[in-house]
């Protein structure tokens, strides 16, 4: 079951609710929070070869 993060404009706390319950919470003033940004993948450093100094 997919869960959705929601935020209320008058509260600092975020909650996670089942996606099917979103309309119920929206009727009470809760809003769907932006999806958290996924961590960026960084390239690993190159391995040095014997030719590099």
C-alpha distance matrix in Angstrom:
0.0 3.8 6.4 10.0 13.3 15.8 19.5 22.3 25.7 27.6 25.6 25.2 22.1 18.7 15.6 11.8 10.0 6.8 7.6 8.9 11.3 12.9 15.9 16.7 17.0 18.8 21.3 22.1 22.9 19.8 19.3 16.6 17.9 18.8 16.7 18.5 20.9 20.3 23.3 26.0 27.1 30.7 33.2 34.8 38.5 40.9 42.8 46.5 48.8 52.5 53.5 52.0 53.8
3.8 0.0 3.8 6.7 10.2 13.0 16.7 19.7 22.9 25.1 23.2 22.7 19.8 16.2 13.5 9.8 8.6 6.0 5.7 8.4 10.5 11.0 14.3 15.6 15.3 16.7 19.6 20.4 20.7 17.4 16.4 13.3 14.4 15.1 13.0 15.0 17.5 17.2 20.4 23.1 24.5 28.2 30.8 32.7 36.4 38.8 41.0 44.6 47.1 50.7 51.6 49.9 51.6
6.4 3.8 0.0 3.8 6.8 9.6 13.3 16.3 19.6 21.6 19.6 19.0 16.1 12.5 9.8 6.1 5.3 4.4 5.2 8.6 9.2 9.3 13.1 13.9 12.9 14.5 17.6 17.8 17.9 14.4 13.7 10.9 11.7 13.0 11.3 13.1 16.1 16.5 19.6 22.6 24.4 28.0 30.9 32.8 36.3 39.1 41.3 44.8 47.5 51.2 52.0 50.1 51.6
10.0 6.7 3.8 0.0 3.8 6.3 10.0 13.2 16.2 18.5 16.8 16.4 13.9 10.1 8.1 5.3 5.4 6.1 5.6 9.2 9.0 7.6 11.4 12.6 10.9 11.9 15.3 15.5 15.0 11.4 10.1 7.1 8.0 9.6 8.7 11.0 14.3 15.5 18.7 21.7 24.0 27.5 30.6 32.8 36.2 39.0 41.5 44.9 47.8 51.4 52.1 49.9 51.3
13.3 10.2 6.8 3.8 0.0 3.8 7.0 10.5 13.4 15.6 13.6 12.7 10.4 6.6 5.6 4.4 6.5 8.9 9.1 12.3 11.2 9.4 12.9 13.7 11.0 11.9 15.4 14.8 13.7 9.9 8.7 6.1 5.6 7.9 7.7 9.3 12.9 14.7 17.6 20.8 23.4 26.7 30.1 32.2 35.4 38.5 41.0 44.3 47.3 50.9 51.5 49.2 50.3
15.8 13.0 9.6 6.3 3.8 0.0 3.8 6.9 10.0 12.2 10.8 10.8 8.9 5.6 5.3 6.1 7.4 10.3 10.2 12.7 10.7 8.3 11.2 11.6 8.3 8.9 12.3 11.4 10.0 6.2 5.4 4.4 4.9 8.5 9.8 11.6 15.2 17.5 20.4 23.5 26.4 29.5 33.0 35.2 38.3 41.4 44.1 47.3 50.4 53.9 54.5 52.0 53.0
19.5 16.7 13.3 10.0 7.0 3.8 0.0 3.8 6.5 8.7 7.4 7.5 6.8 4.8 6.6 9.0 10.6 13.8 13.9 16.1 13.7 11.2 13.3 13.4 9.7 9.7 12.8 11.1 8.8 5.6 5.3 6.3 5.7 9.3 11.5 12.7 16.2 18.9 21.5 24.5 27.6 30.5 34.1 36.3 39.2 42.4 45.2 48.2 51.4 54.9 55.3 52.7 53.5
22.3 19.7 16.3 13.2 10.5 6.9 3.8 0.0 3.8 5.5 5.3 7.3 7.6 7.3 8.9 11.8 12.8 16.0 16.1 17.7 14.8 12.4 13.6 13.0 9.3 9.1 11.3 8.9 6.3 4.5 6.1 8.8 9.0 12.5 15.1 16.4 19.7 22.6 25.1 28.0 31.2 34.0 37.6 39.9 42.6 45.9 48.7 51.7 55.0 58.4 58.8 56.0 56.7
25.7 22.9 19.6 16.2 13.4 10.0 6.5 3.8 0.0 3.8 5.7 7.7 9.6 10.0 12.3 15.2 16.5 19.6 19.3 21.0 18.1 15.4 16.2 16.0 12.4 11.4 13.1 10.9 7.7 7.2 7.8 10.7 10.5 13.3 16.5 17.5 20.5 23.8 26.0 28.6 32.1 34.6 38.3 40.6 43.2 46.5 49.4 52.2 55.6 58.9 59.1 56.2 56.8
27.6 25.1 21.6 18.5 15.6 12.2 8.7 5.5 3.8 0.0 3.8 7.0 9.2 10.9 13.2 16.6 17.9 21.2 21.6 23.0 19.8 17.6 18.3 17.3 13.8 13.5 14.5 11.5 9.1 9.3 10.9 13.9 13.6 16.6 19.5 20.2 23.2 26.4 28.4 31.2 34.6 37.0 40.7 42.8 45.3 48.8 51.5 54.3 57.7 61.0 61.4 58.4 58.8
25.6 23.2 19.6 16.8 13.6 10.8 7.4 5.3 5.7 3.8 0.0 3.8 5.6 8.0 10.4 14.1 15.9 19.5 20.3 22.1 18.9 17.1 18.5 17.4 13.7 14.2 15.7 12.6 10.7 9.6 11.3 13.5 12.6 15.7 18.0 18.3 21.5 24.3 26.1 29.2 32.5 34.9 38.6 40.5 43.1 46.6 49.2 52.0 55.4 58.7 59.2 56.3 56.7
25.2 22.7 19.0 16.4 12.7 10.8 7.5 7.3 7.7 7.0 3.8 0.0 3.8 6.6 10.0 13.5 16.1 19.8 20.7 22.9 20.2 18.3 20.3 19.5 15.7 16.3 18.4 15.6 13.5 11.6 12.4 13.7 11.8 14.4 16.3 15.9 18.9 21.6 23.1 26.2 29.4 31.7 35.4 37.2 39.6 43.2 45.8 48.5 52.0 55.2 55.8 52.8 53.1
22.1 19.8 16.1 13.9 10.4 8.9 6.8 7.6 9.6 9.2 5.6 3.8 0.0 3.8 6.6 10.2 13.0 16.7 18.1 20.4 17.7 16.3 18.8 17.7 14.1 15.4 17.7 15.0 13.5 11.0 12.0 12.7 11.2 14.0 15.3 14.9 18.2 20.6 22.2 25.5 28.5 31.0 34.7 36.3 39.0 42.5 44.9 47.9 51.3 54.5 55.3 52.5 53.0
18.7 16.2 12.5 10.1 6.6 5.6 4.8 7.3 10.0 10.9 8.0 6.6 3.8 0.0 3.8 7.0 9.9 13.5 14.6 17.2 14.9 13.3 16.2 15.7 12.1 13.4 16.3 14.2 12.8 9.5 9.8 9.6 8.1 11.1 12.0 12.0 15.6 17.9 19.9 23.3 26.2 29.0 32.6 34.4 37.3 40.7 43.1 46.2 49.5 52.9 53.6 51.0 51.7
15.6 13.5 9.8 8.1 5.6 5.3 6.6 8.9 12.3 13.2 10.4 10.0 6.6 3.8 0.0 3.8 6.4 10.2 11.9 14.2 11.9 11.1 14.2 13.4 10.3 12.4 15.2 13.3 12.9 9.4 10.3 9.7 9.3 12.4 12.7 13.3 17.1 18.8 21.1 24.6 27.2 30.2 33.7 35.4 38.5 41.8 44.1 47.4 50.5 54.0 54.9 52.4 53.2
11.8 9.8 6.1 5.3 4.4 6.1 9.0 11.8 15.2 16.6 14.1 13.5 10.2 7.0 3.8 0.0 3.8 7.0 9.0 11.7 10.1 9.8 13.4 13.1 10.7 12.9 15.9 14.8 14.7 11.1 11.3 9.7 9.7 12.3 11.7 12.7 16.3 17.4 20.1 23.5 25.8 29.1 32.4 34.1 37.4 40.5 42.8 46.2 49.1 52.7 53.6 51.3 52.4
10.0 8.6 5.3 5.4 6.5 7.4 10.6 12.8 16.5 17.9 15.9 16.1 13.0 9.9 6.4 3.8 0.0 3.8 6.2 8.2 6.5 7.1 10.7 10.2 8.7 11.3 13.9 13.4 14.1 10.8 11.4 10.0 11.4 14.1 13.6 15.4 18.9 20.0 22.9 26.2 28.3 31.8 34.9 36.8 40.2 43.1 45.4 48.9 51.7 55.3 56.2 54.0 55.3
6.8 6.0 4.4 6.1 8.9 10.3 13.8 16.0 19.6 21.2 19.5 19.8 16.7 13.5 10.2 7.0 3.8 0.0 3.8 5.4 5.4 7.1 10.4 10.6 10.3 12.6 15.0 15.4 16.3 13.4 13.6 11.7 13.5 15.7 14.8 16.9 20.1 20.7 23.9 26.9 28.8 32.4 35.3 37.2 40.7 43.5 45.7 49.2 51.9 55.5 56.4 54.5 56.0
7.6 5.7 5.2 5.6 9.1 10.2 13.9 16.1 19.3 21.6 20.3 20.7 18.1 14.6 11.9 9.0 6.2 3.8 0.0 3.8 5.4 5.5 8.6 10.1 10.2 11.4 14.1 15.3 15.8 13.0 12.3 10.1 12.5 14.1 13.4 16.2 19.2 20.0 23.4 26.2 28.1 31.8 34.6 36.8 40.4 43.0 45.4 48.9 51.5 55.2 55.9 53.9 55.6
8.9 8.4 8.6 9.2 12.3 12.7 16.1 17.7 21.0 23.0 22.1 22.9 20.4 17.2 14.2 11.7 8.2 5.4 3.8 0.0 3.8 5.7 7.4 8.5 10.0 11.4 13.2 14.8 16.1 14.0 14.0 12.5 15.5 17.4 17.1 19.9 22.9 23.8 27.2 29.9 31.8 35.5 38.3 40.5 44.0 46.6 48.9 52.5 55.0 58.7 59.4 57.6 59.3
11.3 10.5 9.2 9.0 11.2 10.7 13.7 14.8 18.1 19.8 18.9 20.2 17.7 14.9 11.9 10.1 6.5 5.4 5.4 3.8 0.0 3.8 5.7 5.4 6.6 8.8 10.3 11.4 13.0 11.1 11.9 11.3 14.3 17.0 17.2 19.8 23.2 24.4 27.8 30.7 32.8 36.4 39.4 41.6 45.1 47.8 50.2 53.7 56.4 60.1 60.8 58.8 60.2
12.9 11.0 9.3 7.6 9.4 8.3 11.2 12.4 15.4 17.6 17.1 18.3 16.3 13.3 11.1 9.8 7.1 7.1 5.5 5.7 3.8 0.0 3.9 5.4 5.2 6.0 8.6 10.0 10.6 8.4 8.5 7.8 11.2 13.8 14.6 17.6 20.8 22.5 25.9 28.7 31.1 34.6 37.7 40.1 43.5 46.2 48.8 52.3 55.0 58.7 59.2 57.1 58.5
15.9 14.3 13.1 11.4 12.9 11.2 13.3 13.6 16.2 18.3 18.5 20.3 18.8 16.2 14.2 13.4 10.7 10.4 8.6 7.4 5.7 3.9 0.0 3.8 5.5 5.0 6.2 8.9 10.0 9.2 9.6 10.0 13.7 16.3 17.6 20.8 23.9 25.8 29.3 31.8 34.4 37.9 40.9 43.4 46.8 49.5 52.2 55.6 58.3 62.0 62.4 60.3 61.7
16.7 15.6 13.9 12.6 13.7 11.6 13.4 13.0 16.0 17.3 17.4 19.5 17.7 15.7 13.4 13.1 10.2 10.6 10.1 8.5 5.4 5.4 3.8 0.0 3.8 5.5 5.4 6.9 9.3 8.9 10.7 11.8 15.2 18.3 19.6 22.3 25.7 27.6 30.9 33.8 36.3 39.8 42.9 45.3 48.6 51.5 54.1 57.4 60.3 63.9 64.5 62.3 63.6
17.0 15.3 12.9 10.9 11.0 8.3 9.7 9.3 12.4 13.8 13.7 15.7 14.1 12.1 10.3 10.7 8.7 10.3 10.2 10.0 6.6 5.2 5.5 3.8 0.0 3.8 5.3 5.1 6.6 5.4 7.7 9.2 12.2 15.6 17.1 19.6 23.1 25.3 28.4 31.3 34.1 37.4 40.7 43.0 46.2 49.2 51.8 55.2 58.1 61.7 62.3 59.9 61.1
18.8 16.7 14.5 11.9 11.9 8.9 9.7 9.1 11.4 13.5 14.2 16.3 15.4 13.4 12.4 12.9 11.3 12.6 11.4 11.4 8.8 6.0 5.0 5.5 3.8 0.0 3.8 5.2 5.1 4.7 5.9 8.0 11.4 14.5 16.6 19.4 22.7 25.1 28.4 31.0 33.9 37.2 40.5 43.0 46.2 49.1 51.9 55.2 58.1 61.7 62.0 59.6 60.9
21.3 19.6 17.6 15.3 15.4 12.3 12.8 11.3 13.1 14.5 15.7 18.4 17.7 16.3 15.2 15.9 13.9 15.0 14.1 13.2 10.3 8.6 6.2 5.4 5.3 3.8 0.0 3.8 5.6 7.2 9.3 11.8 15.1 18.2 20.4 23.2 26.5 28.9 32.2 34.8 37.7 41.0 44.3 46.8 50.0 52.9 55.7 59.0 61.9 65.5 65.8 63.4 64.6
22.1 20.4 17.8 15.5 14.8 11.4 11.1 8.9 10.9 11.5 12.6 15.6 15.0 14.2 13.3 14.8 13.4 15.4 15.3 14.8 11.4 10.0 8.9 6.9 5.1 5.2 3.8 0.0 3.8 5.8 9.1 12.1 14.7 18.2 20.5 22.8 26.2 28.8 31.8 34.7 37.7 40.8 44.2 46.6 49.7 52.8 55.5 58.7 61.7 65.3 65.7 63.2 64.2
22.9 20.7 17.9 15.0 13.7 10.0 8.8 6.3 7.7 9.1 10.7 13.5 13.5 12.8 12.9 14.7 14.1 16.3 15.8 16.1 13.0 10.6 10.0 9.3 6.6 5.1 5.6 3.8 0.0 3.8 6.5 10.1 12.3 15.7 18.4 20.6 23.9 26.7 29.7 32.4 35.5 38.5 42.0 44.5 47.4 50.6 53.4 56.5 59.6 63.1 63.4 60.8 61.7
19.8 17.4 14.4 11.4 9.9 6.2 5.6 4.5 7.2 9.3 9.6 11.6 11.0 9.5 9.4 11.1 10.8 13.4 13.0 14.0 11.1 8.4 9.2 8.9 5.4 4.7 7.2 5.8 3.8 0.0 3.8 6.9 9.0 12.6 15.0 17.1 20.5 23.2 26.1 29.0 32.0 35.1 38.6 41.0 44.0 47.1 49.9 53.0 56.1 59.6 60.0 57.4 58.4
19.3 16.4 13.7 10.1 8.7 5.4 5.3 6.1 7.8 10.9 11.3 12.4 12.0 9.8 10.3 11.3 11.4 13.6 12.3 14.0 11.9 8.5 9.6 10.7 7.7 5.9 9.3 9.1 6.5 3.8 0.0 3.8 6.1 9.3 12.0 14.5 17.7 20.5 23.6 26.1 29.3 32.3 35.8 38.3 41.3 44.3 47.2 50.3 53.4 57.0 57.2 54.6 55.7
16.6 13.3 10.9 7.1 6.1 4.4 6.3 8.8 10.7 13.9 13.5 13.7 12.7 9.6 9.7 9.7 10.0 11.7 10.1 12.5 11.3 7.8 10.0 11.8 9.2 8.0 11.8 12.1 10.1 6.9 3.8 0.0 3.8 6.6 8.7 11.6 14.7 17.3 20.5 23.1 26.0 29.3 32.6 35.2 38.3 41.2 44.1 47.3 50.2 53.8 54.1 51.6 52.9
17.9 14.4 11.7 8.0 5.6 4.9 5.7 9.0 10.5 13.6 12.6 11.8 11.2 8.1 9.3 9.7 11.4 13.5 12.5 15.5 14.3 11.2 13.7 15.2 12.2 11.4 15.1 14.7 12.3 9.0 6.1 3.8 0.0 3.8 6.3 8.4 11.6 14.5 17.5 20.1 23.2 26.3 29.7 32.2 35.2 38.3 41.2 44.2 47.3 50.9 51.1 48.6 49.6
18.8 15.1 13.0 9.6 7.9 8.5 9.3 12.5 13.3 16.6 15.7 14.4 14.0 11.1 12.4 12.3 14.1 15.7 14.1 17.4 17.0 13.8 16.3 18.3 15.6 14.5 18.2 18.2 15.7 12.6 9.3 6.6 3.8 0.0 3.8 6.2 8.6 11.7 14.8 17.0 20.2 23.2 26.6 29.3 32.3 35.2 38.2 41.3 44.3 47.8 48.0 45.4 46.6
16.7 13.0 11.3 8.7 7.7 9.8 11.5 15.1 16.5 19.5 18.0 16.3 15.3 12.0 12.7 11.7 13.6 14.8 13.4 17.1 17.2 14.6 17.6 19.6 17.1 16.6 20.4 20.5 18.4 15.0 12.0 8.7 6.3 3.8 0.0 3.8 6.3 8.6 12.0 14.5 17.4 20.6 23.9 26.5 29.7 32.5 35.4 38.6 41.6 45.2 45.4 43.0 44.3
18.5 15.0 13.1 11.0 9.3 11.6 12.7 16.4 17.5 20.2 18.3 15.9 14.9 12.0 13.3 12.7 15.4 16.9 16.2 19.9 19.8 17.6 20.8 22.3 19.6 19.4 23.2 22.8 20.6 17.1 14.5 11.6 8.4 6.2 3.8 0.0 3.8 6.3 9.1 11.9 15.0 18.0 21.5 23.9 26.9 30.0 32.8 35.9 39.0 42.5 42.9 40.4 41.5
20.9 17.5 16.1 14.3 12.9 15.2 16.2 19.7 20.5 23.2 21.5 18.9 18.2 15.6 17.1 16.3 18.9 20.1 19.2 22.9 23.2 20.8 23.9 25.7 23.1 22.7 26.5 26.2 23.9 20.5 17.7 14.7 11.6 8.6 6.3 3.8 0.0 3.8 6.3 8.5 11.8 14.7 18.2 20.8 23.7 26.7 29.7 32.7 35.8 39.3 39.5 37.0 38.2
20.3 17.2 16.5 15.5 14.7 17.5 18.9 22.6 23.8 26.4 24.3 21.6 20.6 17.9 18.8 17.4 20.0 20.7 20.0 23.8 24.4 22.5 25.8 27.6 25.3 25.1 28.9 28.8 26.7 23.2 20.5 17.3 14.5 11.7 8.6 6.3 3.8 0.0 3.8 6.3 8.9 12.2 15.5 17.9 21.1 24.0 26.8 30.0 33.0 36.6 37.0 34.7 36.0
23.3 20.4 19.6 18.7 17.6 20.4 21.5 25.1 26.0 28.4 26.1 23.1 22.2 19.9 21.1 20.1 22.9 23.9 23.4 27.2 27.8 25.9 29.3 30.9 28.4 28.4 32.2 31.8 29.7 26.1 23.6 20.5 17.5 14.8 12.0 9.1 6.3 3.8 0.0 3.8 6.4 9.2 12.7 14.8 17.9 21.0 23.8 26.9 30.0 33.5 34.0 31.6 32.7
26.0 23.1 22.6 21.7 20.8 23.5 24.5 28.0 28.6 31.2 29.2 26.2 25.5 23.3 24.6 23.5 26.2 26.9 26.2 29.9 30.7 28.7 31.8 33.8 31.3 31.0 34.8 34.7 32.4 29.0 26.1 23.1 20.1 17.0 14.5 11.9 8.5 6.3 3.8 0.0 3.7 6.2 9.7 12.4 15.3 18.2 21.2 24.3 27.3 30.9 31.1 28.6 29.9
27.1 24.5 24.4 24.0 23.4 26.4 27.6 31.2 32.1 34.6 32.5 29.4 28.5 26.2 27.2 25.8 28.3 28.8 28.1 31.8 32.8 31.1 34.4 36.3 34.1 33.9 37.7 37.7 35.5 32.0 29.3 26.0 23.2 20.2 17.4 15.0 11.8 8.9 6.4 3.7 0.0 3.8 6.7 9.2 12.5 15.2 18.1 21.3 24.2 27.8 28.2 26.0 27.5
30.7 28.2 28.0 27.5 26.7 29.5 30.5 34.0 34.6 37.0 34.9 31.7 31.0 29.0 30.2 29.1 31.8 32.4 31.8 35.5 36.4 34.6 37.9 39.8 37.4 37.2 41.0 40.8 38.5 35.1 32.3 29.3 26.3 23.2 20.6 18.0 14.7 12.2 9.2 6.2 3.8 0.0 3.7 6.3 9.1 12.0 15.1 18.0 21.1 24.6 24.9 22.5 23.9
33.2 30.8 30.9 30.6 30.1 33.0 34.1 37.6 38.3 40.7 38.6 35.4 34.7 32.6 33.7 32.4 34.9 35.3 34.6 38.3 39.4 37.7 40.9 42.9 40.7 40.5 44.3 44.2 42.0 38.6 35.8 32.6 29.7 26.6 23.9 21.5 18.2 15.5 12.7 9.7 6.7 3.7 0.0 3.7 6.4 8.7 11.8 14.9 17.7 21.3 21.6 19.4 21.1
34.8 32.7 32.8 32.8 32.2 35.2 36.3 39.9 40.6 42.8 40.5 37.2 36.3 34.4 35.4 34.1 36.8 37.2 36.8 40.5 41.6 40.1 43.4 45.3 43.0 43.0 46.8 46.6 44.5 41.0 38.3 35.2 32.2 29.3 26.5 23.9 20.8 17.9 14.8 12.4 9.2 6.3 3.7 0.0 3.8 6.4 8.9 12.2 15.2 18.7 19.5 17.4 19.0
38.5 36.4 36.3 36.2 35.4 38.3 39.2 42.6 43.2 45.3 43.1 39.6 39.0 37.3 38.5 37.4 40.2 40.7 40.4 44.0 45.1 43.5 46.8 48.6 46.2 46.2 50.0 49.7 47.4 44.0 41.3 38.3 35.2 32.3 29.7 26.9 23.7 21.1 17.9 15.3 12.5 9.1 6.4 3.8 0.0 3.8 6.4 9.1 12.4 15.7 16.4 13.9 15.3
40.9 38.8 39.1 39.0 38.5 41.4 42.4 45.9 46.5 48.8 46.6 43.2 42.5 40.7 41.8 40.5 43.1 43.5 43.0 46.6 47.8 46.2 49.5 51.5 49.2 49.1 52.9 52.8 50.6 47.1 44.3 41.2 38.3 35.2 32.5 30.0 26.7 24.0 21.0 18.2 15.2 12.0 8.7 6.4 3.8 0.0 3.7 6.3 9.1 12.7 13.1 11.1 13.2
42.8 41.0 41.3 41.5 41.0 44.1 45.2 48.7 49.4 51.5 49.2 45.8 44.9 43.1 44.1 42.8 45.4 45.7 45.4 48.9 50.2 48.8 52.2 54.1 51.8 51.9 55.7 55.5 53.4 49.9 47.2 44.1 41.2 38.2 35.4 32.8 29.7 26.8 23.8 21.2 18.1 15.1 11.8 8.9 6.4 3.7 0.0 3.7 6.4 9.9 11.3 9.8 11.9
46.5 44.6 44.8 44.9 44.3 47.3 48.2 51.7 52.2 54.3 52.0 48.5 47.9 46.2 47.4 46.2 48.9 49.2 48.9 52.5 53.7 52.3 55.6 57.4 55.2 55.2 59.0 58.7 56.5 53.0 50.3 47.3 44.2 41.3 38.6 35.9 32.7 30.0 26.9 24.3 21.3 18.0 14.9 12.2 9.1 6.3 3.7 0.0 3.7 6.7 7.9 6.3 8.3
48.8 47.1 47.5 47.8 47.3 50.4 51.4 55.0 55.6 57.7 55.4 52.0 51.3 49.5 50.5 49.1 51.7 51.9 51.5 55.0 56.4 55.0 58.3 60.3 58.1 58.1 61.9 61.7 59.6 56.1 53.4 50.2 47.3 44.3 41.6 39.0 35.8 33.0 30.0 27.3 24.2 21.1 17.7 15.2 12.4 9.1 6.4 3.7 0.0 3.8 5.4 5.8 8.6
52.5 50.7 51.2 51.4 50.9 53.9 54.9 58.4 58.9 61.0 58.7 55.2 54.5 52.9 54.0 52.7 55.3 55.5 55.2 58.7 60.1 58.7 62.0 63.9 61.7 61.7 65.5 65.3 63.1 59.6 57.0 53.8 50.9 47.8 45.2 42.5 39.3 36.6 33.5 30.9 27.8 24.6 21.3 18.7 15.7 12.7 9.9 6.7 3.8 0.0 3.8 5.6 7.5
53.5 51.6 52.0 52.1 51.5 54.5 55.3 58.8 59.1 61.4 59.2 55.8 55.3 53.6 54.9 53.6 56.2 56.4 55.9 59.4 60.8 59.2 62.4 64.5 62.3 62.0 65.8 65.7 63.4 60.0 57.2 54.1 51.1 48.0 45.4 42.9 39.5 37.0 34.0 31.1 28.2 24.9 21.6 19.5 16.4 13.1 11.3 7.9 5.4 3.8 0.0 3.8 6.6
52.0 49.9 50.1 49.9 49.2 52.0 52.7 56.0 56.2 58.4 56.3 52.8 52.5 51.0 52.4 51.3 54.0 54.5 53.9 57.6 58.8 57.1 60.3 62.3 59.9 59.6 63.4 63.2 60.8 57.4 54.6 51.6 48.6 45.4 43.0 40.4 37.0 34.7 31.6 28.6 26.0 22.5 19.4 17.4 13.9 11.1 9.8 6.3 5.8 5.6 3.8 0.0 3.7
53.8 51.6 51.6 51.3 50.3 53.0 53.5 56.7 56.8 58.8 56.7 53.1 53.0 51.7 53.2 52.4 55.3 56.0 55.6 59.3 60.2 58.5 61.7 63.6 61.1 60.9 64.6 64.2 61.7 58.4 55.7 52.9 49.6 46.6 44.3 41.5 38.2 36.0 32.7 29.9 27.5 23.9 21.1 19.0 15.3 13.2 11.9 8.3 8.6 7.5 6.6 3.7 0.0
